[in-house]
Amino acid sequence: NPLEQMYKDPYWQKRFVGDLGFLADREPGISIEEKELLDEVKNLLPNRVEDAIELLEESIINTSSAALSFLVGQLNLQIGNLQAAKSYMEEAANKYPNYLRAQRTLGLINVHLENYDQAVKHLTKSISLGDTEGRTYGLLGYCYQIKGIPMAAEKAYGIAVITEPDNNDWKNGLARNLLDQDKFLESYVLFEKLILNNPGNADNWMLQAKSLI
């Protein structure tokens, strides 16, 4: 699973979760009162995450912006409370279906929880909203591969490799996908490149041998 080390990944921290701002396109606005609440939350971070979560939970009502639900989910994700994070992200996405970051983060959480049908739903929604992140396509390719849809997985992995050419996870996923589709020459070539980059990975040697056989 490419998210096995998700909490140690600085890319995930910076790009998938993002900062505490709500200035990006396709994101809900916040009221003046909610902006003041957000300023209070910022004063508690980064050292008092649980206090920030408690403050937000006490302040959120049914009519609150989806941005606040997203923020509670974001903070729970930061400390590893995946189920709580998922619940709040779903609340944010239900309030504002075109919330790109909420959809993308729900995809990420569901991949980590191995809920692949739900992950595909949210990752494809994120892409439909304009998400061009290589990670989004790479995770989508991984989900399709697990679900036994190799042609869709190949397309998604291919875009991920183009977008993030230095990410060996997506190259490895694409190579395994090609092998599963009996595209032996193509998989051999990819495994050759992976072996050159990391000759100590025994799995790649074994899979390249399988391609040759």
C-alpha positions in Angstrom: 0.0 0.0 0.0 1.6 3.3 -1.1 0.2 5.0 2.0 1.8 2.6 4.5 4.2 5.4 5.6 1.7 8.3 5.1 2.5 10.1 8.3 6.2 10.3 7.5 5.7 11.7 4.0 6.4 15.5 3.8 4.6 15.6 0.4 1.4 14.3 2.1 1.7 16.8 4.9 2.2 19.7 2.5 0.0 19.0 -0.5 -2.7 16.5 0.5 -3.6 18.0 3.9 -2.6 21.6 3.1 -2.5 24.5 5.4 -5.2 26.2 7.5 -6.2 28.6 4.8 -9.4 28.5 2.8 -8.4 30.5 -0.2 -8.1 27.9 -2.9 -10.7 27.6 -5.7 -13.6 25.2 -5.2 -13.6 25.6 -1.5 -16.4 27.0 0.7 -16.2 30.5 2.2 -16.3 31.3 5.9 -18.1 34.0 7.9 -16.5 36.7 9.9 -17.3 34.9 13.1 -15.7 31.7 11.7 -12.6 33.7 10.6 -12.3 34.8 14.2 -12.6 31.2 15.4 -10.0 30.2 12.9 -7.6 32.8 14.3 -8.2 31.2 17.8 -7.4 27.8 16.4 -4.2 29.0 14.8 -3.0 30.3 18.2 -3.3 26.8 19.6 -1.2 25.2 16.9 1.0 23.3 16.4 1.5 22.2 20.0 -2.1 22.0 21.2 -3.9 20.1 18.4 -6.3 18.3 20.7 -7.4 21.6 22.3 -7.9 23.0 18.8 -10.1 20.0 17.9 -12.1 20.4 21.1 -12.6 24.2 20.5 -13.9 23.5 16.9 -16.2 20.7 17.9 -17.8 22.9 20.6 -18.2 25.7 18.0 -19.6 23.8 15.0 -23.3 23.9 14.4 -25.5 22.6 11.5 -25.2 25.9 9.6 -21.4 26.1 10.0 -19.2 26.3 6.9 -18.0 23.0 5.5 -14.5 24.5 5.9 -14.7 24.1 9.7 -15.7 20.4 9.3 -12.8 20.0 7.0 -10.4 21.6 9.5 -11.5 19.3 12.3 -11.0 16.3 10.0 -7.6 17.7 9.0 -6.5 18.0 12.6 -7.7 14.5 13.5 -5.8 13.1 10.5 -2.7 14.9 11.7 -2.8 13.0 15.0 -3.8 9.7 13.4 -7.5 9.6 14.3 -8.5 8.2 11.0 -12.2 7.3 11.8 -12.9 10.8 13.2 -11.0 12.4 10.3 -13.1 10.4 7.9 -16.4 11.4 9.6 -15.6 15.1 9.6 -14.4 15.0 6.0 -17.6 13.3 4.9 -19.5 16.0 6.7 -17.5 18.7 4.8 -18.1 16.9 1.5 -21.8 16.5 2.1 -22.2 20.2 3.0 -20.1 21.3 -0.1 -19.8 18.4 -2.7 -17.4 20.4 -4.8 -14.9 20.8 -2.0 -11.8 19.5 -3.8 -9.5 19.1 -0.8 -12.2 17.2 1.2 -12.8 14.8 -1.7 -9.1 14.2 -2.2 -8.4 13.7 1.5 -11.4 11.3 1.7 -9.8 9.3 -1.1 -6.5 9.2 0.8 -8.1 8.1 4.0 -10.1 5.3 2.3 -7.0 4.0 0.6 -5.3 3.8 3.9 -8.3 2.0 5.4 -8.5 -0.3 2.4 -12.0 0.9 1.5 -11.2 0.9 -2.2 -14.7 1.4 -3.6 -15.1 4.6 -1.5 -11.5 5.7 -2.4 -12.2 5.4 -6.1 -15.4 7.5 -5.7 -13.7 10.3 -3.9 -10.5 10.3 -6.0 -12.4 10.4 -9.3 -14.6 13.2 -7.9 -11.5 15.1 -7.0 -10.1 14.7 -10.5 -13.4 15.9 -12.0 -13.1 19.0 -9.9 -9.7 19.8 -11.5 -7.2 17.8 -9.3 -4.1 17.1 -11.4 -1.9 15.8 -8.6 0.2 12.8 -9.5 -0.5 11.3 -6.1 -4.3 11.4 -6.8 -3.8 9.5 -10.1 -1.3 7.1 -8.5 -3.6 6.2 -5.7 -6.5 5.8 -8.2 -4.3 3.4 -10.2 -3.5 1.4 -7.0 -7.2 1.1 -6.2 -8.1 0.0 -9.7 -5.4 -2.6 -9.6 -6.6 -4.0 -6.3 -10.2 -4.0 -7.7 -9.1 -6.0 -10.7 -9.6 -3.3 -13.4 -6.1 -3.4 -15.0 -6.7 -1.2 -18.0 -8.1 1.7 -15.9 -5.2 1.1 -13.5 -2.7 1.4 -16.3 -4.1 4.7 -17.5 -4.1 6.2 -14.0 -0.6 4.9 -13.2 0.6 6.3 -16.6 -0.6 9.8 -15.8 0.9 9.5 -12.3 4.3 8.6 -13.8 4.2 11.5 -16.2 3.2 13.9 -13.4 5.7 12.6 -10.9 8.5 11.0 -12.9 10.7 10.6 -9.8 8.1 8.6 -7.8 9.1 4.9 -7.9 5.8 3.8 -6.3 3.9 4.7 -9.4 6.5 3.1 -11.7 6.5 0.0 -9.7 2.7 -0.1 -9.7 2.7 0.4 -13.5 5.3 -2.3 -14.0 3.3 -4.8 -11.9 0.1 -3.8 -13.8 1.8 -4.5 -17.2 3.0 -7.8 -15.9 -0.5 -8.8 -14.9 -1.8 -7.9 -18.3 0.9 -10.1 -20.0 2.7 -7.1 -21.4 6.0 -8.7 -20.6 8.4 -6.6 -22.7 7.0 -3.3 -21.3 7.1 -4.6 -17.7 10.6 -5.9 -18.2 11.8 -2.5 -19.3 10.2 -0.7 -16.3 11.6 -3.2 -13.8 15.0 -2.7 -15.4 14.8 1.0 -14.7 13.6 0.3 -11.1 16.5 -2.1 -10.5 19.0 0.4 -11.7 17.6 2.9 -9.2 17.4 0.5 -6.4 19.4 -2.7 -7.0 18.7 -3.9 -3.4 15.0 -4.5 -4.0 14.7 -8.3 -4.4 11.0 -8.1 -5.4 11.9 -6.2 -8.6 14.5 -8.7 -9.6 12.0 -11.6 -9.1 9.3 -9.8 -11.1 11.7 -8.9 -13.9 12.6 -12.6 -14.0 8.9 -13.4 -14.3 8.7 -11.0 -17.2 11.6 -12.8 -18.9 10.1 -16.3 -18.3 
